[in-house]
Amino acid sequence: MTALPEFLKGNEALAYGALRAGLTAFYGYPITPSSEIPETLAAKVGRPEFPRFRVFLQAASELEAINLAIGTAATGARTMTATSGPGFSLKQEGISYAAAMELPLLIVNVNRAGPGLGNLGPEQSDYFQATRGGGHGGYRTIVLAPDSVPEMARLPALAFSLAFRYRTPVIVLTDAFLGQLKEDLPVPDVAPEEWDTSWAATGARGPVRHVLSSLHLELADQNRHSRHLAAKYAEIARTEQRSEDVATDDADVVLVAFGICARLARAAVGSMRARGLRVGLLRPITLAPFPRDRIDDLVLSGVRRFLVLELNHGQMVDDVALAAAGRAEVRGLTEVGGLLPTSAAIGAAVEAMAVSPTPLVAAEEVDA
């Protein structure tokens, strides 16, 4: 393959990662801080080094973009859209339709501060919307969370693989800091996987007519379909939990963080270990399914204190508390508005937990 740049913004790296994974079509509406994704892709459509990438369209709105993506995904093509918080909200109805139609589709959200228009700073307040199925009806999607520019380049391949394996939308939830951060990396040379697309709509080609719909007017049909989707997600939850551990083997306090907060937590672990504090890090890579089993393993190994770092008012902390199930102390250290928690705040919170008794308490939150 043609050599690619090796010093990229996270958004650019994600675009190249999608191209290397065999991206066929992209639809989007520019919104800061995700705009480098369509900017990068617009320059590559039709280029010989990416022969699979044949369609790039700047839609008139986020609503149009997600519905164009639905139509293309229904043909079995590798399809992606990208946005930030306000646009992600607008896409929710379409994501609900895509989940009901069981369409493999990659949706990227470069999370910025909100609610409303907010500002362009990094935030993680879209966690609930992404991990709980932000649209109407009972459905869930797979949600992946990178913590570096190299991982922004790697995760599109995994996202497409999971999307086609389970026929489901997959969300990559990143943040404004990682989207704009530049790092050295080789963009991974991925051999695009091939998947069974015998379910796909083929238009006038061939004798078999495939109908992909989210409409089930008969009550029993809707019941069966909804239970089918729930069973599929239950299987995903059993088999697709992914996480990374840093120095958890002997930890008294385990930090839990994703995205840019995981970068801060990783640095904090190193500095606090140098001061004699036994601190570790659990980084969820799949926010949905959440790595509950790994939390359970850590509790069973003796961990009794978890400190959750996140850029919201406390959302992932609920998942950690549910996984700990009253067997460990769970606290949250939060920051919002585009600000990041300081190393001093992280250290002070860890020290307070390390010297405190460990009553079995519900999750609580402290401001950074």
LINJOCOR-V992409 format. One record per residue. OMEGA is omega as a letter, one per 40 degrees, with the letter a starting at -180 (NA if undefined). BURIAL is + if it has 16 or more other C-alpha atoms within 10 Angstrom, else -. D_CENTER is the distance of its C-alpha to the mean C-alpha in Angstrom with 2 decimals. Layout:
<<OMEGA:BURIAL:D_CENTER> <OMEGA:BURIAL:D_CENTER>>
This chain:
<<i:-:27.94> <i:-:28.60> <a:-:27.72> <i:-:24.80> <a:-:24.39> <i:-:23.41> <a:-:22.85> <i:+:19.94> <i:+:17.68> <i:+:13.96> <i:+:13.79> <i:+:16.74> <i:+:15.44> <i:+:12.40> <i:+:15.11> <i:+:17.37> <i:+:14.94> <i:+:14.53> <i:+:18.33> <i:+:19.04> <i:+:17.09> <i:+:19.51> <i:+:18.03> <a:+:20.77> <i:+:20.03> <i:+:18.12> <a:+:18.70> <i:+:17.79> <a:+:19.49> <i:+:19.50> <i:+:18.12> <e:+:17.98> <i:+:16.02> <a:+:14.29> <i:+:17.72> <i:+:18.02> <i:+:15.74> <i:+:18.38> <i:-:21.14> <a:+:20.45> <a:+:20.16> <a:-:23.25> <a:-:25.32> <a:+:24.50> <i:+:25.10> <a:-:28.20> <a:-:28.51> <a:-:30.10> <i:-:27.69> <a:+:24.93> <i:-:27.09> <a:+:24.40> <a:+:22.99> <a:-:25.45> <i:+:24.05> <i:+:22.80> <i:+:23.43> <a:-:22.94> <i:+:23.04> <a:-:25.15> <i:-:22.41> <i:+:18.82> <i:+:20.46> <a:+:22.19> <a:+:19.23> <i:+:17.21> <i:+:20.53> <i:+:21.49> <i:+:18.27> <a:+:19.18> <a:-:22.65> <i:+:21.76> <i:+:19.24> <i:+:22.16> <a:+:24.19> <i:+:21.92> <i:+:20.94> <a:+:17.67> <a:+:16.39> <i:+:13.73> <a:+:13.50> <a:+:12.02> <i:+:12.72> <a:+:12.46> <a:+:13.03> <i:+:16.40> <i:+:15.60> <i:+:12.49> <a:+:15.09> <a:+:17.50> <a:+:15.39> <i:+:15.03> <i:+:18.31> <i:+:17.50> <i:+:14.22> <i:+:16.51> <a:+:19.07> <i:+:16.85> <a:+:15.79> <i:+:19.52> <i:+:20.65> <a:+:18.40> <i:+:17.32> <a:+:15.05> <i:+:13.10> <i:+:10.21> <a:+:8.94> <i:+:7.65> <i:+:7.78> <a:+:9.48> <i:+:10.13> <a:+:13.89> <i:+:16.43> <e:+:17.79> <a:-:19.11> <i:-:21.01> <i:-:21.04> <i:-:20.66> <a:-:20.58> <a:+:18.69> <a:+:17.83> <i:+:14.50> <a:+:13.26> <a:+:10.51> <i:+:12.41> <a:+:10.01> <i:+:8.60> <a:-:11.31> <a:-:11.08> <a:+:7.59> <a:+:8.38> <a:-:12.06> <a:+:12.40> <i:+:13.30> <a:+:16.24> <i:-:19.51> <a:-:20.42> <i:-:19.20> <i:+:16.05> <i:+:12.56> <i:+:9.68> <a:+:7.49> <i:+:3.80> <a:+:3.02> <i:+:3.89> <i:+:7.13> <a:+:10.27> <i:+:12.78> <i:+:14.06> <i:+:14.94> <i:+:11.52> <i:+:10.36> <a:+:13.26> <a:+:12.67> <i:+:9.24> <i:+:10.41> <i:+:13.16> <a:-:11.31> <i:+:9.18> <i:+:12.66> <i:+:14.30> <a:+:12.43> <a:+:12.72> <i:+:16.41> <a:-:17.15> <a:+:16.25> <a:+:16.76> <i:+:13.74> <i:+:11.21> <i:+:7.78> <i:+:4.98> <a:+:3.35> <i:+:3.25> <a:+:6.27> <a:+:9.77> <a:+:13.28> <a:+:14.68> <i:+:12.59> <a:+:12.98> <a:+:16.70> <i:-:17.27> <i:+:19.49> <i:+:19.92> <i:-:22.06> <i:+:20.58> <i:-:21.72> <a:+:19.38> <i:+:19.10> <a:-:21.71> <i:-:20.05> <a:-:22.34> <i:+:20.60> <i:-:20.66> <a:-:22.79> <i:-:22.04> <i:-:24.34> <a:-:24.31> <i:-:27.56> <a:+:26.02> <i:+:25.42> <a:+:27.61> <a:+:30.22> <a:-:32.29> <a:-:35.96> <i:-:35.55> <a:-:36.88> <a:-:38.51> <a:-:35.53> <i:-:33.98> <i:-:30.33> <i:-:29.32> <a:+:25.67> <i:-:25.71> <a:-:24.07> <i:-:27.57> <a:-:29.39> <i:-:32.51> <a:-:34.12> <a:-:33.01> <i:-:33.16> <i:-:31.02> <i:-:28.26> <a:-:28.59> <a:-:28.28> <i:+:25.29> <i:+:23.36> <i:-:24.30> <i:-:23.28> <i:+:19.71> <i:-:19.68> <i:-:21.19> <i:+:18.68> <i:+:15.76> <i:-:18.07> <i:-:18.48> <a:+:14.79> <a:+:14.71> <a:-:17.77> <a:-:16.90> <i:+:13.26> <i:+:12.50> <i:+:11.62> <i:+:12.42> <i:-:14.72> <i:+:17.99> <i:+:20.16> <i:+:23.75> <a:+:23.28> <a:-:26.45> <a:-:28.83> <i:+:26.69> <i:+:28.19> <i:+:25.13> <i:+:21.53> <i:+:18.97> <a:+:15.47> <i:+:12.88> <i:+:9.48> <a:+:9.04> <i:+:12.57> <i:+:13.89> <i:+:13.58> <i:-:15.76> <a:+:18.18> <i:+:18.30> <i:+:19.07> <i:-:21.90> <i:+:23.11> <a:+:23.44> <a:+:25.65> <a:-:27.82> <i:+:28.30> <i:-:29.15> <i:-:31.76> <i:-:33.24> <i:-:33.55> <a:+:30.73> <a:+:29.00> <i:+:25.35> <a:+:22.32> <i:+:18.54> <a:+:15.95> <i:+:12.47> <i:+:9.81> <i:+:7.74> <i:+:6.74> <i:+:6.31> <e:+:7.82> <i:+:10.26> <a:+:10.83> <i:+:13.15> <a:+:16.18> <a:-:18.52> <i:+:18.09> <i:+:18.86> <i:+:21.79> <a:-:22.96> <i:+:23.03> <a:+:24.97> <i:-:27.34> <i:-:27.91> <i:-:29.09> <a:+:26.31> <a:+:27.27> <i:+:25.34> <i:+:21.64> <a:+:20.67> <i:+:17.19> <i:+:16.31> <a:+:14.07> <i:+:14.54> <a:+:15.51> <i:+:18.44> <a:+:17.05> <i:+:14.26> <i:+:12.63> <i:+:16.30> <i:+:17.12> <i:+:15.08> <i:+:16.79> <i:+:20.06> <i:+:19.80> <i:+:19.25> <i:+:22.09> <i:+:24.21> <a:-:26.78> <a:+:27.56> <i:+:26.24> <a:+:26.08> <i:+:22.69> <i:+:22.56> <i:+:20.12> <a:+:20.56> <i:+:19.05> <a:+:19.41> <i:+:18.84> <a:+:20.10> <i:+:18.60> <i:-:20.38> <i:+:19.27> <a:+:20.91> <i:-:23.86> <i:+:24.74> <i:-:27.83> <i:-:25.99> <i:+:23.81> <i:+:27.04> <i:-:29.00> <i:+:26.56> <a:+:26.54> <i:-:30.33> <i:-:30.81> <a:+:28.93> <a:+:30.69> <a:-:34.12> <i:-:33.53> <a:-:34.51> <i:-:31.77> <i:-:32.50> <a:-:30.25> <i:-:28.71> <a:+:25.96> <i:+:23.03> <a:+:24.26> <i:+:22.97> <i:-:24.67> <i:-:24.25> <NA:+:23.92>>
